[in-house]
Amino acid sequence: MAFRGGRGPRGAALFEPVYSSRAHISEAVRLPASVLANDGKMFNIRGKGDKERMVPLGSRAVEPMRLWRPLAAEYGVVSPKWLFHSVRDGSKHTSRSAALTDVRETAEMAGLAQPDEVSPHVLRHAFATHLLSNGADLRAIQTPLGHEEIGTTEIYTMSTKRDGTTW
């Protein structure tokens, strides 16, 4: 995949972890740079209500994140604190709106969908639905999503037909 400027690699580095970790975009942009220190297999996400949860992160998501760090240095600022730092001020994480633009650009470049149809929430929902379609238990989906109530997670059962396809 050919990237244009610094946004493409950052978008790819955001896209996979948002999908595979079921993170909200506000959680993904606050990932610390240290998330890669333990090979990214598991990391804490600080979510709504300042609650933390441990989520897995597969190697497919770690690779673009690792590639992003040295590229970020080429584009200017590298933050010792944030994995996805603001390009204007490395002491701050990137904004939600910049991250959304990056994710949509990555989806467009990958030919996945119309850019305005892709959002971090859609990716989060898609991953949970894919897990459910492949036989995952609702409780196994509930924890990484950070849902306190199983009823919130049960929403995903309504978008999956018995044959495993989505509506």
C-alpha positions, 0 to 999 in steps of 0.5 A: 500500500502506498502512503501519502505523507505522514498521515497514511502510516499513522492511519494504518497504525491506528486502523489495526489496533482500533479493529483488533483491540475493540478500542474506542478512538478516544482510547486509541489516540491515548495509547502510550508509546510504551505499548510496544515495549512488551511486544504489544501482546496485551495492554491497558486501555483507560476508557469511560469513567477512567476505568482500565481494562486489559485488551489483547493486541495481535501481531497484525496490529503491532507491525504497523504500530512499530513501523509508524514510530521511525516514520514519525521521526521523519515527519517531525515530532516524536513523543516519548509519551504518546504512540499517536502524538499530535504533529503540531505538539509532541507533548499531546496525543493526536486528536480524535478528528485527526485519527478519524481522518487517518482511519478513513483515509486508510480504509479508502486506500485499502479499498474497504468502503466509502470513507464516510462509511468507516469509523472507529465505532464501525470497526469496533462493532465489526470485530465484535460481530466477527468474533460472535459469527465465529463462535466466540462467547458473549462474555469473551467479547464483553470484557475487551469491549469494556461493557459493564452489562452483558445486555450491551454486548447482546446487541451484536447478536441482533446483527448476526444471522444464524449462518454467521453472516451479518445483516 
